[in-house]
Amino acid sequence: MSGESGRPGVTDRVWDAVNSRPHPGISLSEVSWIRRRDALLQHGYRLRPKFDPDFASRYANLERTARNESEAWYFRDTVMDAVRISDDTKVLLKSVSTTVHPHEVEIGRLFSSPPHLDHPRNHCIPIIDVLPDPEDTDAQIIVMPLLARFTRPGFETIGEVIACWRQIFEGIHYMHENFVAHRDCGINNIMQDPTSLYPDGFHPVRHWMDPSYKNFARYITRAECWPRYYIIDFGLSRRYDPADGPPSEDIILGGDKSPPEHAEEAMACNPFPTDIYFLGNLLKQHFLYPESPHTGAAWLYRPLSFLKPLVNEMTQKDPSLRPTIGEVIKRFDKLTSKLGSWHLHGPGQRVRKLRRNGQ
């Protein structure tokens, strides 16, 4: 079936976007950032060289590695990396619709301001800046530190896994303590600061590559640098008034669509116990019962089996029976305090080769 453009499955809008690319290194999801480039420069932020006006003339003569680097792009058109010109700090830019996600900037700013900003238990990603979006008057661009997925590289020891989850629990506890429910704290919304983990730097889009995109990025173990973990994306988050009693919020599906209370006929639920489910299910699926990369089968990773009782409590079908995040931390600390040095130094994930140049 032909689209409006006369080409099978292609609309005029998509075809116009294809034709507006200055060179093949720009994806359809990046076209709008070309138009934002000059405005971002005025605010002190510089995009990668491939967005420069003269890059198109150089693209055809680039060596293969440089072309590959320019073709490393984000799948979502709402995010882009940049550099803060004043100090060369790598940052991430995110365009946020104030209509679709009216609370994201507000909650991000809340935890990025005193007294929360420097609180040691605050693991919410700090908002560095908020800019107008020249592409959309209904949107704002938030500027944040450039982070990386928290699961890469793999965890080499049980001690590294425990340190990671202690921070994650601590971060959600701090949010709940301030009457904010995250409502989407799944695997895509937990990140880490990779600065110390990759001593020679990393590529902003594909963190496992070095800045030149010629080699895998060299990394050290978490035990050598103990990275800080962060909670991101407050698009579904809400802040509540404790004077109103336990909240009942309309159900909005995030990344993890498996909470029992989301599968039932109820149209609303208390989001705080659902946050507990999200964390328990994340711990269960990606650490206790990880899928084999070869067969896809999932089975218990016995070195972490001491966490199974806690995970079972956190993922109970009845939300009212789940522990609060404060209770989760107490039980987590009790379980981990019993571990000896030999256990803490055991493999953090299912035995596999962990390469220094790759993950």
C-alpha positions in Angstrom: 0.0 0.0 0.0 1.4 3.4 -1.0 1.6 6.3 1.4 0.8 9.9 0.6 4.2 10.2 -1.1 3.4 7.5 -3.6 6.1 5.2 -2.1 5.0 2.0 -0.4 4.4 2.5 3.3 6.0 6.0 3.3 4.0 9.2 4.2 4.9 12.6 3.0 6.0 13.5 6.5 8.5 10.7 6.7 9.7 11.3 3.1 10.3 15.0 3.9 12.3 14.0 6.9 14.4 11.6 4.8 15.1 14.3 2.3 16.0 16.9 5.0 18.9 14.8 6.3 22.2 16.6 5.3 24.0 13.2 5.1 23.4 9.5 5.9 25.0 9.9 9.3 21.9 11.7 10.5 19.0 9.4 11.4 15.3 10.4 11.1 15.2 10.7 14.9 18.0 13.3 14.8 16.6 15.6 12.1 14.9 17.9 14.6 18.1 18.3 16.5 19.7 19.9 13.5 17.2 22.6 13.7 17.8 23.0 17.4 21.6 23.3 17.0 22.0 27.1 16.8 19.6 27.7 19.7 21.6 25.2 21.8 24.8 26.9 21.0 23.4 30.2 22.2 22.6 28.5 25.5 26.1 27.1 25.8 25.7 23.6 24.5 27.4 22.0 21.5 26.2 18.9 19.6 28.6 16.4 18.1 30.5 17.4 14.9 28.1 15.4 12.7 25.5 18.2 13.3 27.8 20.9 12.0 26.8 22.5 8.7 30.0 21.6 7.0 30.0 18.0 8.0 28.0 16.8 5.0 30.8 17.9 2.6 33.3 15.8 4.7 31.1 12.7 5.2 31.9 11.0 1.8 35.6 11.2 2.5 35.4 9.8 6.1 37.1 6.5 6.9 34.8 3.6 7.8 35.3 4.0 11.6 34.4 7.7 11.5 31.3 6.9 9.4 30.3 4.3 12.0 30.7 6.8 14.8 28.5 9.3 13.0 25.9 6.6 12.5 25.6 5.9 16.2 22.3 7.4 17.0 19.5 7.3 19.6 16.2 5.5 18.8 14.1 8.2 20.4 13.9 11.7 18.9 13.5 13.3 22.3 17.0 12.7 23.5 20.5 13.8 22.4 23.9 14.2 23.9 25.9 17.4 23.9 28.9 19.1 25.5 28.6 22.1 27.9 31.0 24.5 26.2 32.1 26.3 29.4 33.8 23.2 30.8 33.5 20.4 28.2 31.1 18.4 30.5 29.2 15.7 28.6 25.4 16.1 29.1 22.2 14.6 27.9 19.4 16.7 26.5 15.8 15.6 26.7 12.8 17.3 25.1 9.8 17.0 27.5 6.2 17.8 26.5 4.6 19.8 29.3 1.2 18.6 28.2 2.0 14.8 28.1 4.3 14.9 31.1 3.4 18.0 33.1 5.2 16.9 36.3 8.6 15.7 34.9 10.4 19.1 35.1 8.8 20.0 38.4 9.8 16.8 40.2 13.3 16.9 38.6 13.8 20.4 39.8 12.5 19.5 43.3 15.3 16.9 43.8 17.9 19.2 42.1 17.4 22.0 44.5 18.4 22.6 48.2 18.0 20.8 50.6 17.7 17.8 48.3 20.5 18.4 45.8 23.4 17.5 48.1 21.6 15.0 50.3 23.7 11.8 50.3 20.5 9.6 50.0 19.2 11.5 47.0 19.8 9.4 43.8 17.5 11.3 41.5 19.4 12.5 38.4 20.2 16.2 38.9 18.7 18.7 36.4 21.6 21.0 35.3 19.5 23.4 33.2 16.0 23.8 31.7 15.8 25.4 28.2 13.0 26.4 25.9 12.6 24.0 23.0 12.8 25.9 19.7 11.0 23.1 18.0 7.9 23.0 20.2 6.5 25.8 22.4 4.7 23.1 24.4 8.1 21.5 25.4 11.1 22.2 27.4 14.6 20.8 27.1 16.1 19.5 30.3 19.9 19.2 30.6 21.3 16.3 32.7 24.6 14.5 33.3 25.4 11.9 30.7 24.9 8.5 32.4 25.0 4.9 31.3 22.9 1.7 31.7 23.5 0.4 35.2 23.8 -3.3 34.1 26.9 -2.8 31.8 29.6 -3.9 32.2 28.6 -7.0 34.1 28.8 -7.2 37.9 31.9 -9.2 38.7 31.2 -9.8 42.4 28.3 -10.3 44.8 29.6 -7.3 46.7 29.2 -5.1 43.6 25.6 -6.2 43.2 24.8 -5.5 46.9 26.4 -2.0 46.7 24.3 -1.2 43.6 21.0 -2.3 45.0 21.7 -0.6 48.3 21.8 2.7 46.4 18.7 1.9 44.3 16.7 1.1 47.4 18.1 4.2 49.1 17.1 6.4 46.2 13.5 5.2 46.0 13.3 5.4 49.8 14.3 9.1 49.6 11.7 9.7 47.0 9.0 8.0 49.0 10.1 9.8 52.1 9.3 13.0 50.2 5.9 11.7 49.1 7.0 11.1 45.5 6.2 7.8 43.7 8.3 7.1 40.7 5.7 4.8 39.0 8.2 3.5 36.4 11.3 2.4 38.2 12.3 -0.4 35.8 15.5 -1.4 34.1 15.5 1.5 31.7 15.2 4.1 34.4 18.1 3.1 36.7 21.5 4.4 35.5 25.0 4.9 36.7 27.7 7.5 36.5 30.3 5.9 34.2 33.0 8.5 34.5 35.3 6.5 36.8 34.3 3.1 35.4 35.7 4.1 32.0 39.0 5.8 32.8 39.8 6.6 29.1 36.3 7.8 28.3 33.4 6.3 26.4 31.2 7.1 23.4 28.0 9.1 24.4 25.6 6.8 22.5 27.3 3.4 22.7 29.1 3.5 26.1 30.9 0.2 25.5 33.0 2.0 22.7 35.8 4.4 23.3 35.4 8.1 22.4 37.1 7.5 19.0 34.7 4.7 18.2 37.7 2.6 17.1 38.0 0.2 20.1 35.9 -1.2 22.9 36.1 1.2 25.9 38.5 0.1 28.6 36.8 -0.3 32.0 37.7 -1.2 35.5 35.6 -3.1 38.0 33.0 -1.4 40.2 34.9 -2.5 43.3 37.8 -0.3 42.0 35.6 2.9 41.7 32.2 2.2 43.3 30.1 4.2 40.8 27.0 6.1 41.9 23.7 5.0 40.7 20.8 7.3 39.7 17.1 7.1 39.1 15.9 8.9 36.0 12.7 9.8 34.0 10.0 11.4 36.2 7.5 11.5 33.3 5.0 9.3 35.2 6.1 10.4 38.7 3.7 12.2 41.1 4.1 14.0 44.4 1.3 13.6 47.0 0.1 15.4 50.1 0.3 13.1 53.1 -2.6 14.9 54.6 -4.8 13.4 51.9 -4.1 9.9 53.0 -2.9 7.0 50.8 -3.2 8.1 47.2 -5.2 6.3 44.5 -3.8 7.1 41.1 -5.1 6.3 37.7 -3.1 3.4 36.2 -0.6 4.4 33.5 1.5 1.6 32.0 5.3 2.1 32.1 8.1 -0.2 31.0 7.1 -3.1 33.3 3.5 -4.0 32.6 3.4 -7.0 34.9 2.2 -5.6 38.3 -1.0 -7.6 39.3 -2.8 -4.4 40.2 -2.4 -3.2 36.6 -3.8 -6.4 35.1 -7.0 -6.3 37.1 -10.2 -4.4 36.3 -9.4 -1.6 38.8 -8.7 1.7 37.1 -6.6 3.1 40.0 -4.2 2.0 42.6 -1.7 3.2 45.3 1.5 3.8 43.3 3.9 3.3 46.3 3.4 -0.5 46.6 3.7 -0.7 42.8 7.1 0.9 43.0 8.1 -1.9 45.4 6.8 -4.5 42.9 8.8 -2.8 40.1 12.1 -3.0 42.1 11.4 -6.6 43.2 10.6 -7.7 39.7 13.7 -6.0 38.3 15.9 -7.8 40.9 14.1 -11.1 40.2 14.3 -11.0 36.4 17.7 -9.6 35.8 19.7 -10.9 38.8 18.0 -13.8 40.6 16.6 -15.5 37.5 18.5 -14.1 34.5 17.9 -15.5 31.1 20.7 -17.6 29.5 22.1 -15.7 26.5 22.3 -19.0 24.7 19.0 -20.7 25.4 16.8 -17.9 26.7 15.9 -20.1 29.7 15.8 -18.5 33.2 16.8 -20.3 36.3 17.9 -19.3 39.8 21.3 -17.9 40.2 22.2 -19.6 43.4 24.9 -17.1 44.7 22.1 -14.5 45.0 19.4 -16.9 46.3 19.7 -15.3 49.8 17.6 -12.5 48.3 14.8 -14.7 47.2 12.6 -14.3 50.3 12.8 -10.5 50.0 12.0 -10.6 46.3 9.0 -12.8 46.9 7.7 -10.3 49.5 8.2 -7.4 47.2 6.3 -9.0 44.3 3.3 -10.3 46.2 0.0 -10.2 44.3 -1.8 -8.2 47.0 -0.1 -4.7 47.1 -1.1 -4.2 50.7 1.0 -7.2 51.7 4.2 -5.8 50.2 6.8 -4.2 52.5 7.3 -0.5 52.4 10.7 0.7 51.0 11.9 1.3 54.5 11.1 -2.3 55.5 12.8 -3.5 52.3 16.0 -1.8 53.3 15.9 -3.2 56.8 15.4 -6.8 55.4 18.0 -6.2 52.7 20.6 -5.1 55.3 19.8 -8.0 57.5 20.2 -10.5 54.7 23.4 -9.0 53.4 25.0 -8.5 56.8 25.3 -12.3 57.2 27.5 -12.8 54.1 31.1 -13.6 54.6 34.0 -12.3 52.5 34.2 -15.4 50.4 30.5 -14.9 49.4 30.9 -11.2 48.7 33.8 -11.9 46.3 31.9 -14.6 44.4 30.7 -13.9 40.8 28.0 -11.2 40.8 26.3 -12.6 37.7 26.2 -16.0 36.0 29.6 -17.2 35.2 30.8 -15.9 31.8 33.9 -14.3 30.5 34.0 -10.6 31.5 36.4 -8.9 29.1 38.3 -5.8 30.0 37.7 -4.5 26.4 34.0 -5.2 25.9 31.1 -6.4 28.0 
